Amino acid sequence: MTDYRLDAAVAAKLAADPDLWRDFNDICDTGGRLAGTESEKKAFALLRERVKAASPANSGRSIPVSYGGWRSKKATLRLADGTMAKCHPLVRSIATAKEGLTAEVLDIGRGTPEEFAEHAKEIMGRIVLARHELMFAAGTIHRRRKYDMARQHGAVGFLIAGPLPGHVVTGSSGRMGGEGIPGLGIPPEVAARLARTAAGWPKVTMTVETEESPAETETLMYEYPGTTDEWVVLSAHVDGHDLAESAMDNGTGLASVLAVTRALSPLVAKFRRGLRVMFFSVEEWALTGSAQYVEALSVAERGKIALNVNLDSVAGSPHIAALTSGYAGVEPFLLQVAEANGQSLRTVRPLMTNSDHANFAQGGIPAIRLVAGFDDPNAHLHKVLTPADTRDKVAQSELRQATLLTAAFVAAACNAEPAEAAKWRVR
C-alpha cells in the first residue's frame, strides 16, 4: 500500500507554526469581509502580504470578478403592535417601496418542499416565514432554496428565523439581479410572535433600503508548478458577512490555506502535480467567484486539475468531514490518507452546493470540501451567519488538526500515481 503519511519535517513544522494562529486572528481583525467593503479589501491585502512573506518570488495573479454590487442602507421590521423587531437583510435582498411592505405573515415551519406544497394556496400575497438550518448536515434545505420556493409560490416577502435567541441570522438570498422579494433574517423569539392565531395571520411591515450597482472584486491565485502539467487546487473563500468576524466561516479556511502554502510550497517543485492556491470572493453571493473561474476553463484545462481541496469552516468542532460531491472514487484515497496520519474522517457523498467546491464538481473536476462539525449538534457551527461567529468559538487545537489533515491530503494528491488519480473521477 502507498505510504500516505505526511513528511515528518512538514508535520513538525505545521504542528509548531506560530503564524497559523496569528493569521487566523489577523484575518478576524479585518472584520466580517462582506463583498464590496473595506473589510474585504483589507483581507485581500493581508493575504497578499502573508503569501509574499512565504514565497517572495511568487507575486500571484489577480483575476477580475464582476458581480452585482449591493449594500443595505436600512432594514426594519415593525410588528402589528408597533414594536420594532430585530432584523438583518439577506444579501442581495430587493428593496421595498419607501413606505415599506405591509402584509400578513405565513409561518410555513421549517420550509420543506412538502410544506410549501401544502400551503401553496395560502402563500400568494403573503410574507413567508421559514427556519434557518444547520448547513452542515444531511438533508439540510438551504436558505436560498426556501427563498426561491417562496418567490415561486407568489410570496411578497421572506423572513428566516435564526437558531440563537437574541441573534439575527443573515446569508444570501441567492438573487443575482432582477426580480426578487425582500428578505430579512430574524431571531427565533421574533418568529414566535408571528404565529397564526384564531384572529388570523399577523401583519408586519418590512422596510429594506438598498443600493445596487455593477461591482468588481477578484480571485487571487498562486501557482507552484510540479514536474507535470497537472494541478491540485487548494482553495478558500475570503468574503463573509457584516454581523461579526466571519471567524469560522471562513477565517479558519483562510488561515489553514496560508499555513499549508508555507509548509508545502518549497517542496512542490519535486511533486508530480503542481499546487494552485486560490482565494475566491463573492462565495456568499451564490458562489460567484469560483463559478466564473471554472466556467472560463477549457475542457483540457479542467482535465489537468486532479482534485480541488476546498476549505470552508474547518474549525468549531474537532470532527472533520469531507464532502465528496458525488465523486465516490476519491473516498478510499481520503480515508487512507486520514488513517495514515492518525486522524478520523467522515465522508459525505451527495453534492452539497454550499461552497466553492460545488462549481468544480459540477464542472467535471473531482472536488471535496473539508468542514468541521457535520451533523454535530454540539458544534459551534450552528452559530455561522450570526453575530456569534467570532474567534472565541475556534480552538487552536481544532484549527491545527484541520491544517495538518489538509496538508496530508494536498501532499498525497500532488504525489499520487496517475492510476490512483484516475479513480477520483469515478462517480
C-alpha positions as CSV (number, residue, x, y, z in Angstrom):
1,M,0.0,0.0,0.0
2,T,1.2,3.5,-0.8
3,D,2.6,5.4,2.3
4,Y,0.4,8.5,2.6
5,R,2.0,9.8,5.8
6,L,2.8,13.5,5.7
7,D,6.5,14.1,5.7
8,A,7.7,14.2,9.3
9,A,9.5,17.5,8.9
10,V,6.4,19.1,7.3
11,A,4.2,17.8,10.0
12,A,6.5,19.1,12.7
13,K,6.6,22.5,11.1
14,L,2.9,22.8,10.9
15,A,2.4,21.5,14.4
16,A,4.6,24.2,15.8
17,D,3.8,27.0,13.3
18,P,3.0,30.1,15.4
19,D,1.8,32.0,12.3
20,L,-1.3,29.8,11.9
21,W,-3.0,31.3,15.0
22,R,-1.6,34.7,14.2
23,D,-3.0,34.6,10.7
24,F,-6.4,33.5,12.0
25,N,-6.6,36.3,14.5
26,D,-5.4,38.9,12.0
27,I,-8.0,37.8,9.4
28,C,-10.7,38.1,12.1
29,D,-9.3,41.6,12.8
30,T,-10.2,42.7,9.3
31,G,-13.9,42.3,10.1
32,G,-16.7,40.4,8.5
33,R,-15.4,40.9,5.0
34,L,-18.7,41.4,3.2
35,A,-18.0,41.7,-0.5
36,G,-17.6,45.2,-1.7
37,T,-16.5,46.6,1.7
38,E,-13.2,47.9,3.0
39,S,-13.1,44.8,5.2
40,E,-12.9,42.6,2.2
41,K,-10.1,44.7,0.7
42,K,-8.1,44.6,3.9
43,A,-8.4,40.8,3.9
44,F,-7.1,40.5,0.4
45,A,-4.2,42.8,1.3
46,L,-3.4,40.7,4.3
47,L,-3.4,37.5,2.2
48,R,-1.0,39.0,-0.4
49,E,1.3,40.1,2.4
50,R,1.4,36.7,4.1
51,V,1.9,34.7,0.8
52,K,4.7,37.1,-0.3
53,A,6.4,36.5,3.1
54,A,6.3,32.8,2.5
55,S,7.3,32.9,-1.2
56,P,8.7,36.3,-2.2
57,A,9.3,35.3,-5.8
58,N,5.6,34.4,-6.4
59,S,3.6,37.5,-7.0
60,G,0.5,35.6,-7.8
61,R,-2.3,36.6,-10.2
62,S,-5.4,38.6,-9.7
63,I,-8.4,37.5,-11.8
64,P,-11.1,40.2,-12.0
65,V,-14.6,39.1,-10.9
66,S,-17.5,41.3,-12.0
67,Y,-20.7,40.9,-10.0
68,G,-23.9,42.8,-9.0
69,G,-22.8,45.1,-6.2
70,W,-25.2,45.5,-3.3
71,R,-25.4,47.1,0.1
72,S,-28.1,47.7,2.6
73,K,-28.7,51.2,3.8
74,K,-31.6,50.4,6.1
75,A,-33.7,47.4,7.2
76,T,-36.6,47.4,9.7
77,L,-39.4,45.1,10.8
78,R,-42.4,46.6,12.5
79,L,-44.8,44.2,14.2
80,A,-48.6,44.7,14.3
81,D,-48.4,46.3,17.8
82,G,-45.9,48.9,16.6
83,T,-42.9,47.1,18.1
84,M,-39.7,47.4,16.1
85,A,-38.1,43.9,16.0
86,K,-34.5,42.9,15.4
87,C,-33.8,42.0,11.8
88,H,-31.0,41.9,9.2
89,P,-31.3,42.0,5.4
90,L,-30.3,39.0,3.4
91,V,-27.6,39.7,0.9
92,R,-29.0,40.9,-2.5
93,S,-32.4,41.4,-0.9
94,I,-34.6,43.5,-3.2
95,A,-35.6,46.9,-1.8
96,T,-39.1,47.7,-0.7
97,A,-41.0,50.8,-1.5
98,K,-40.1,53.8,0.7
99,E,-43.1,53.3,2.9
100,G,-42.3,49.6,3.3
101,L,-44.1,46.4,2.6
102,T,-47.1,45.6,4.8
103,A,-48.5,42.1,4.5
104,E,-49.7,39.1,6.5
105,V,-47.1,36.5,7.6
106,L,-47.5,32.8,6.9
107,D,-45.3,30.7,9.2
108,I,-44.6,27.7,7.0
109,G,-42.4,25.9,9.5
110,R,-39.0,24.5,8.5
111,G,-39.7,25.4,4.9
112,T,-39.6,22.0,3.2
113,P,-40.9,21.4,-0.3
114,E,-43.8,19.5,1.2
115,E,-44.7,22.4,3.5
116,F,-44.7,24.8,0.6
117,A,-46.9,22.4,-1.4
118,E,-49.4,22.1,1.4
119,H,-49.6,25.9,1.8
120,A,-49.5,26.7,-1.9
121,K,-53.0,28.2,-2.0
122,E,-52.2,30.5,1.0
123,I,-48.8,31.9,0.1
124,M,-49.8,34.3,-2.7
125,G,-49.6,37.9,-1.5
126,R,-48.2,37.0,2.0
127,I,-44.7,37.1,3.6
128,V,-43.4,33.6,4.2
129,L,-41.5,32.7,7.4
130,A,-39.2,29.7,7.4
131,R,-36.4,28.4,9.6
132,H,-32.6,28.6,9.2
133,E,-31.0,25.2,9.4
134,L,-27.5,23.9,10.2
135,M,-25.9,24.0,6.8
136,F,-23.5,21.2,7.6
137,A,-26.0,18.3,8.0
138,A,-27.5,15.5,5.9
139,G,-30.8,16.5,4.3
140,T,-30.4,20.2,5.1
141,I,-32.5,22.6,2.9
142,H,-30.5,25.7,2.0
143,R,-31.9,29.2,2.7
144,R,-31.6,30.1,-1.0
145,R,-33.9,27.2,-1.9
146,K,-36.5,28.3,0.6
147,Y,-36.3,31.9,-0.7
148,D,-36.8,30.7,-4.2
149,M,-39.8,28.5,-3.3
150,A,-41.4,31.4,-1.5
151,R,-41.0,33.6,-4.5
152,Q,-42.2,31.0,-7.0
153,H,-45.3,30.5,-4.9
154,G,-46.2,34.2,-5.1
155,A,-44.9,35.4,-1.7
156,V,-44.3,39.1,-1.5
157,G,-41.6,38.8,1.2
158,F,-39.4,36.3,3.0
159,L,-38.4,36.0,6.7
160,I,-36.0,33.4,8.0
161,A,-35.6,32.8,11.7
162,G,-32.2,32.0,13.1
163,P,-31.2,29.4,15.8
164,L,-29.9,31.6,18.6
165,P,-32.1,33.6,21.0
166,G,-31.4,37.3,20.7
167,H,-29.4,36.9,17.4
168,V,-30.5,37.7,13.9
169,V,-29.3,35.5,11.1
170,T,-28.0,36.5,7.6
171,G,-26.9,34.9,4.4
172,S,-27.5,35.3,0.7
173,S,-31.0,35.4,-0.8
174,G,-29.5,33.8,-3.9
175,R,-30.9,36.6,-6.0
176,M,-28.3,37.7,-8.6
177,G,-30.3,40.6,-10.1
178,G,-33.7,41.4,-11.5
179,E,-36.8,40.1,-9.8
180,G,-36.9,39.1,-6.2
181,I,-38.7,39.7,-2.9
182,P,-37.4,41.5,0.2
183,G,-35.7,39.1,2.7
184,L,-34.8,39.6,6.3
185,G,-33.2,37.4,9.0
186,I,-34.8,37.5,12.4
187,P,-34.2,36.0,15.9
188,P,-36.3,33.0,17.0
189,E,-38.2,34.9,19.6
190,V,-39.5,37.3,16.9
191,A,-40.6,34.4,14.9
192,A,-42.5,33.1,17.9
193,R,-44.6,36.3,17.9
194,L,-45.6,35.7,14.3
195,A,-47.7,32.6,14.7
196,R,-51.2,32.4,13.3
197,T,-54.0,32.9,15.9
198,A,-57.7,32.5,15.9
199,A,-57.8,36.1,14.7
200,G,-55.9,35.2,11.6
201,W,-52.4,35.7,10.3
202,P,-50.3,38.5,11.9
203,K,-49.3,41.6,9.9
204,V,-45.9,43.2,9.7
205,T,-44.2,45.9,7.8
206,M,-40.8,45.2,6.2
207,T,-38.6,48.1,5.1
208,V,-35.5,47.4,3.1
209,E,-33.4,50.2,1.5
210,T,-30.5,49.2,-0.7
211,E,-28.0,50.4,-3.2
212,E,-27.2,48.3,-6.3
213,S,-24.6,48.9,-9.0
214,P,-22.0,46.9,-11.0
215,A,-19.0,46.0,-8.9
216,E,-15.7,44.1,-9.2
217,T,-13.7,42.1,-6.8
218,E,-11.0,39.4,-7.5
219,T,-9.9,35.9,-7.3
220,L,-6.3,35.6,-6.1
221,M,-4.3,32.7,-7.4
222,Y,-0.7,31.5,-6.8
223,E,0.8,28.6,-8.8
224,Y,3.6,26.4,-7.7
225,P,4.4,24.0,-10.6
226,G,5.3,20.4,-10.1
227,T,7.1,18.0,-12.5
228,T,4.0,17.6,-14.8
229,D,1.3,20.0,-16.1
230,E,-1.3,18.7,-13.7
231,W,-2.6,20.5,-10.7
232,V,-4.1,20.2,-7.3
233,V,-6.2,23.2,-6.3
234,L,-6.3,24.3,-2.7
235,S,-9.0,26.9,-2.1
236,A,-10.8,29.0,0.5
237,H,-13.2,31.9,0.3
238,V,-12.4,35.4,1.6
239,D,-15.7,37.1,1.8
240,G,-18.1,36.8,4.7
241,H,-20.9,38.9,6.4
242,D,-21.0,42.1,8.3
243,L,-22.6,40.7,11.5
244,A,-19.4,39.7,13.2
245,E,-15.9,38.4,12.3
246,S,-16.9,35.5,10.0
247,A,-14.3,33.6,12.1
248,M,-15.4,30.0,11.5
249,D,-16.8,30.9,8.0
250,N,-14.2,31.4,6.7
251,G,-11.3,32.8,8.7
252,T,-10.4,29.2,9.6
253,G,-10.1,28.1,6.0
254,L,-8.0,31.1,5.0
255,A,-5.6,30.7,7.9
256,S,-5.2,27.0,7.2
257,V,-4.6,27.6,3.4
258,L,-1.8,30.1,4.3
259,A,-0.1,27.6,6.7
260,V,-0.3,24.7,4.2
261,T,1.1,27.0,1.5
262,R,4.0,28.0,3.7
263,A,4.8,24.4,4.5
264,L,4.4,22.8,1.1
265,S,5.4,25.5,-1.4
266,P,9.2,24.9,-1.0
267,L,8.7,21.2,-1.9
268,V,6.2,21.3,-4.7
269,A,8.8,21.6,-7.5
270,K,9.6,17.9,-6.8
271,F,6.0,16.8,-6.6
272,R,4.3,15.1,-9.5
273,R,1.5,17.7,-9.6
274,G,1.7,21.4,-9.0
275,L,-0.2,23.3,-6.3
276,R,-2.6,26.0,-7.3
277,V,-3.6,28.1,-4.3
278,M,-6.8,30.1,-4.8
279,F,-8.7,32.7,-2.7
280,F,-12.2,33.3,-4.0
281,S,-14.6,36.0,-3.1
282,V,-18.4,36.6,-3.5
283,E,-18.8,33.0,-2.4
284,E,-21.5,34.1,-0.1
285,W,-23.2,35.5,-3.2
286,A,-24.2,32.2,-4.8
287,L,-20.5,31.1,-5.3
288,T,-19.9,33.7,-7.9
289,G,-16.1,34.0,-7.9
290,S,-15.4,30.3,-8.3
291,A,-18.3,29.9,-10.8
292,Q,-16.6,32.4,-13.1
293,Y,-13.2,30.8,-12.7
294,V,-14.5,27.3,-13.6
295,E,-16.6,28.5,-16.5
296,A,-13.6,30.1,-18.1
297,L,-11.6,26.9,-18.1
298,S,-11.4,24.9,-21.2
299,V,-12.2,21.2,-21.2
300,A,-8.5,20.5,-21.5
301,E,-7.7,22.8,-18.5
302,R,-10.3,21.1,-16.4
303,G,-8.8,17.8,-17.2
304,K,-5.4,18.9,-15.8
305,I,-6.9,19.6,-12.4
306,A,-6.7,16.3,-10.5
307,L,-8.5,17.5,-7.4
308,N,-9.9,20.6,-5.7
309,V,-9.5,20.6,-1.9
310,N,-11.7,23.4,-0.6
311,L,-11.5,24.6,3.0
312,D,-14.6,26.2,4.4
313,S,-15.4,26.4,8.2
314,V,-12.8,23.8,9.2
315,A,-12.8,24.5,12.9
316,G,-15.5,25.0,15.6
317,S,-15.6,21.3,16.2
318,P,-12.9,18.6,16.4
319,H,-14.8,16.4,14.0
320,I,-13.9,16.9,10.3
321,A,-15.9,15.7,7.3
322,A,-15.1,15.6,3.6
323,L,-18.0,16.4,1.3
324,T,-17.0,14.4,-1.8
325,S,-19.5,16.0,-4.2
326,G,-20.7,12.7,-5.7
327,Y,-17.2,11.5,-6.6
328,A,-17.2,8.1,-4.9
329,G,-13.8,7.3,-6.3
330,V,-12.0,9.8,-4.2
331,E,-13.3,8.5,-0.9
332,P,-10.9,5.5,-0.4
333,F,-8.0,7.8,-1.1
334,L,-9.1,10.3,1.5
335,L,-9.8,7.7,4.2
336,Q,-6.4,6.1,3.6
337,V,-4.6,9.4,3.9
338,A,-6.5,10.3,7.1
339,E,-5.8,6.9,8.7
340,A,-2.1,7.0,7.7
341,N,-1.9,10.3,9.6
342,G,-3.7,9.2,12.6
343,Q,-6.9,11.2,12.0
344,S,-10.5,10.2,11.8
345,L,-12.6,11.4,8.8
346,R,-16.2,11.2,7.8
347,T,-17.0,11.2,4.1
348,V,-20.4,12.6,2.8
349,R,-21.1,11.8,-0.8
350,P,-24.1,13.8,-2.1
351,L,-23.2,17.0,-3.8
352,M,-23.9,19.9,-1.4
353,T,-23.8,23.3,-3.2
354,N,-22.8,25.2,-0.1
355,S,-19.2,26.3,-1.0
356,D,-16.8,26.8,-3.9
357,H,-16.1,23.0,-4.3
358,A,-19.5,22.7,-5.9
359,N,-18.6,24.6,-9.0
360,F,-15.5,22.5,-9.6
361,A,-17.6,19.3,-9.1
362,Q,-20.3,20.4,-11.5
363,G,-17.6,21.3,-14.0
364,G,-16.4,17.7,-14.1
365,I,-13.4,18.2,-11.6
366,P,-13.2,16.0,-8.6
367,A,-13.7,18.3,-5.6
368,I,-14.1,18.0,-1.8
369,R,-15.0,20.4,0.9
370,L,-13.5,20.0,4.3
371,V,-15.8,21.2,7.0
372,A,-16.0,20.8,10.8
373,G,-19.0,19.7,12.8
374,F,-21.0,18.0,10.1
375,D,-24.2,16.6,11.8
376,D,-22.8,17.6,15.2
377,P,-25.4,19.3,17.3
378,N,-22.8,20.3,19.9
379,A,-20.5,22.0,17.4
380,H,-20.2,25.8,17.2
381,L,-21.0,25.7,13.5
382,H,-24.7,26.5,14.1
383,K,-23.6,30.0,15.0
384,V,-22.3,30.6,11.5
385,L,-24.1,33.5,9.8
386,T,-25.0,35.1,13.2
387,P,-23.3,37.7,15.3
388,A,-21.8,34.8,17.3
389,D,-19.4,33.7,14.5
390,T,-16.4,35.1,16.4
391,R,-12.9,33.8,17.1
392,D,-13.7,32.6,20.6
393,K,-15.6,29.7,19.0
394,V,-12.4,28.3,17.5
395,A,-10.0,26.2,19.5
396,Q,-6.4,26.4,18.3
397,S,-6.1,22.6,18.5
398,E,-9.0,22.2,16.1
399,L,-7.5,24.6,13.6
400,R,-4.1,22.9,13.8
401,Q,-5.7,19.5,13.4
402,A,-7.6,20.6,10.2
403,T,-4.4,22.2,8.8
404,L,-2.4,19.0,9.3
405,L,-5.1,16.9,7.6
406,T,-5.3,19.4,4.8
407,A,-1.5,19.3,4.2
408,A,-1.6,15.5,4.2
409,F,-4.4,15.4,1.6
410,V,-2.7,18.0,-0.6
411,A,0.8,16.4,-0.5
412,A,-0.7,13.0,-1.2
413,A,-2.8,14.2,-4.0
414,C,0.1,16.0,-5.6
415,N,2.2,12.8,-5.5
416,A,-0.4,10.2,-6.2
417,E,0.2,7.8,-9.1
418,P,-1.8,8.5,-12.3
419,A,-3.8,5.3,-11.8
420,E,-4.9,6.4,-8.4
421,A,-5.8,9.9,-9.5
422,A,-7.9,8.4,-12.4
423,K,-10.1,6.7,-9.8
424,W,-11.0,10.1,-8.3
425,R,-13.1,10.9,-11.3
426,V,-15.3,7.9,-10.8
427,R,-18.9,8.8,-9.7
